[in-house]
Amino acid sequence: MTSAEIRPLLDDCVHCGFCLTTCPTYRLWDAEPDSPRGRILLMDLVERGELALTDTVVEHWDNCLGCLACVTSCPSGVQYGRLIEHTRAMVEREHRRGLADRARRAALFAVLPHHRRLRPAAYALALRLPAPRLAPRLTLRGIRERPPTRTQAAGTRRLRVVMLLGCVQRAFFGDVNAATARVLAAFGCDVLAPTDQGCCGALELHAGRAAAEGRRKALLDRLAASGADRIVVNSAGCGSAMKDADHPAARRVRDVHEILAELGPPPGLHALPLRVAYHDACHLAHGQGVRDEPRALLRAIPELELLEVPDADICCGSAGVYNLLRRDAAAELGRQKAAAISALQPDVIAAANPGCLIQITAHLPKRVETVHPVQLLDRALRG
């Protein structure tokens, strides 16, 4: 965005403070520069040339999780998501980070947008080789399972959809993609899952990296070429990035829960007598406004008890690569979220974003099964 484009967005903020109680870092540190309105003030001063782009200023922006809870709570309609994306891109262009920080970021982004480069790590984790705390708990079956390139609708076809396979999802959680295809088919969708699709650029977009836009455009070009009625996404961060793209196909992007809610529950759901804690992924609840649909679908499963997590709007600390770059803050948020969920004594934790499930699992005091909501629907359909 140009200075002329960014100025109205900055001026929308009236510094009322409604965002403060929903901002995870303000809640952690009670520091104005680490609140949304404080960060916007820093953006404003830098934009006006009244403040230099120093390490300290950049650190306050780096501390932001980009969870967008402030967008939900703002009465003035401030587009904080656009502001922080613009600011982070500016930082990457104009600010020289320290050597260690540059090396860490370069290493992460040399791997994360490439599902084939992630797969060896997935197999190592499934084989229980030594792993860091934030490593997901994987099974060989879960990694190897993947949807067919085409899954035919059960009964009358109601929609033709093409599915994003993702990077982390594709490498680590192939069983989630396979369950997504089966559930969509049960709801009356022909499901296309082309294997020659790339990364959506969400993680790089979140970090201000220039490669993000090219990846996002190439992916939407490829998925749009399928001619499907909808582009379906089962990972919250990816869906948010794709919906926000300046691309004709962006208006066809839907989260999987939106499509399932549109089509309505199929007959014959088997009972699942489970206590399920549903975690709102930030880029699903705040970024896309999808809150009711996952809950309604889970409540449709007989004997399933849906548990609401206290402080549901507060981020778990995953936030793209935040838990890899700002480890202390992310760990504290992860502990808080895991404690709130554990107090409910659930049998299962459900969330629609792989990063959230990895982060929450890492901080649980005892092991609880973590799943994507479509996996529960898949179980209920298959009995």
C-alpha angles and dihedrals in degrees: 000000000000125000089258090054096045097048097073090048091053092046092054090074111090092181092239095152100231087126095058100083093048097048110099096207094047088052090050099047108014089222121144096217088057094056125087094250091046092052091048089053089053090049090050094050093047091047090052091049092243095116129043122234095251131167090256094054092047091049091060090054091045089054089062113100093204087227092146094220086131090060091057093049098043115107092194098058095241109182095222093162092062091044096053092044090051091046095049091049089051091050092052090050100042110023125071111217124207118278096252093049092048091049093048093050093045091052093049095049093044086066114022100068091050116075093192091057090050095051098078089055089050092055092046090054093047089053089054095243116164108295140178120257093259094055113123120241104247140178127209089235092053092050095046097046113096137160122261115255086252129024115187121227117256105243119336115012111240101171140009111220136179117213130220108227096193131201108261089028092050095045101040107019108038088146090065091055091047092050090048091056093048093049093047090050091051088054091054105270130135101220124208118194108178112194095209094076125116138207123307092221094235097135092046092045089053089053097045096248119158095225092068098081095051092051093048093050094046092050095048090047090054097045093044090054089066089073091226122158092233139017105223124205128188098186116078099213093048092048093051092051093048095047090051094052122118091235133113091237093057091085089061094057116109134172110243091246091057092055094046091048090049092053096042130228117307121232123262106043109169121224120267108191095203138131103229124192108205115208118203108228106219097232090050098046101031102020098044104016091235107146111121099047099066091045093049092050093050092047089054089067109094116246093005112134112209115212122202116221116227114245088016093170093062116097120248091223099253098107102157106296095344093109089055096047104032098035102164096051092042092050093052091049090047092052091049093049093045091049092051091050095043091054088065091058095222126185090214137017116214126195134157099225128069094215092056093051092049092048096047094044091053092059102039112118090221132017117273124173113259122201144162111254091244089062090061090049089049091054092048091050094047097039 
